[in-house]
Amino acid sequence: MQDTSDEEWTYDFLESLVKDVEENKNIRQCIDCGKCVGGCPASKISNFNIRKIIRKILRGDRNVLKDSDIWYCFLCERCKRVCPKENINIPLLILNLRNESFKRGYGPRYNDLTKYVEMSEKFLTNGSVLDEPLDGELPEERVKELDKICDFARIKYVFKASDKEQQNRKKRANNSSNKKRK
Amino acid sequence: MEIENLALDLDEIREKYPDNPLEFFEGKKLCLFKACLEKYFPGVRFGMKNLLEALGLEVTICKNQSCCSGTFFQRNLITRAQFAAINERNLNEINNQSDILLVSCNGCYNSLLRGRDFLKIPEVKEKTQRILDELEEKMGGEKYPGQYKILENPKLRIVHDLDFIYLIRNEIVRVLKYDLKGLKVASHYGCHYLNLERDRDMETYLKDKTKLEELITLFGGIPVDYSEKESCCGWGASQIVIHSEDALKITYKKLKSAENVNACFLLMPCPTCLYTLSKPEFREKMYEITDDKLEIATIHLNELIAILRGCEEEQCVSLRRSSPRIHLIYETITNEE
């Protein structure tokens, strides 16, 4: 890890991510020990490196929101357990990063996101994420309660991400056909 | 008002009932939390229900309970307050009919405690109560059962099936018909059991990592260690969907590691891990990726108890989705000769 001078730290981005998130009030106290990286399942199969992600956040580098690595976290909570500091909850930080990423229209491929929508629809139909749950569906009136509670307003971000993905696909297709013509 | 996390205090029970912790549960109303993925493995719920009834305990399920919604929180589709409101709705319903809630899934157990944890944050608590208050206004009418409130000092306590089974293990042995006949068994705890600290301190955390092994020994099997024991099953909050081939590398490595030490099957306390480690389509895909056909079987702890109690095979394990060699294992354990 390269050295960084104090001047490079800027906390606006961090503050926007952890505002009201008590469990992450001490992210600034990350001592860069790397315990979170050892044994991390995501780092075994991708370039996901939470130490680097935290460093980017502490430098105010919002490009991390476009980074596909943040979608590799397994949310297994191992890092939270081994972190020597109190009130650093990395899985929750990743969820906040993904929220912001979603809002800006970034995220995984649309085909993968449609599964989210399907699961939400099932939840608001029978109270489970699967069809025909064991021991029957939730009574209709109780399902309505779930609808009122969560309404899945954030699903719009899934569609936003999918629009962006489809636009990018079109762009890539156009670029490739233009190249062929040339 | 201080928000309690509702985890059952196992140490207190051990202290009060050192000879027979089962006495604590006698006369109490027990409820089984309905985990969505039990649909694929009905033996998980059947096994626990059958055991509790054999022990003379009163057990129900709550028809008004929904999915824990952890999956939606992990996928960024609901806020902390919405997640906590769904959790409180479930806890209100279950608290109305039960004293103890037993949970067969690591994910659901984590969600139930996490929802309460979020309520310790004043802003989240306020928003959660607002959502629940608005629910009454929106629903109203005769069919609405009443206002849901954030539970203050509820009688309800929550316990993970593994912790419960381990606590009363000596009483369980008395109602088993068969033993494991010296089979070698590898343990998989699952990330959200291994890494969960919401309900325990570090000392308990270290102690808890031997519960499955102790149960295997008690049931007449031989626990075997393997290098990937603590690794994830590969589910990874939908990694198996978003980055399927990468996540299955984790799954493969785990299963292979257990197979390499000649474990007859992998024992676990979570239907989500079981789904990932046993799904035939995943096994097939791993075969395509690695050109190595895995033969190791996978069994949930509750399913195993049903087998050891001598229940019918189709009640214990889902034959449609079962991993390889389950039938052989069932035959071996229940062979009378």
Interface residues (C-beta under 8 A of the other chain):
Chain A: D20 V21 E22 G39 P41 A42 K44 I45 S46 W71 Y72 C73 F74 L75 C76 E77 R78 K80 R81 L95 R98 N99 F102 P108 R109 D112 K115 Y116 M119 S120 F123 G127 S128 V129 L130 E132 P133 L134 D135 G136 L138 P139 E141 R142 V143 K144 E145 L146 K148 I149 C150 F152 R154 I155 Y157 V158
Chain B: K34 C36 L37 E38 K39 P42 R45 I61 K63 N64 Q65 S66 C67 S69 T71 F72 F73 Q74 R75 N76 L77 I78 T79 Q82 A85 I86 R89 N110 K120 I121 E123 V124 I131 L132 E134 L135 K138 M139 K143 Y144 C191 H192 L194 N195 L196 E197 Y205 E230 S231 C232 G234 W235 G236 A237 S238 Q239 V241 I242 H243 D246 A247 K249 I250
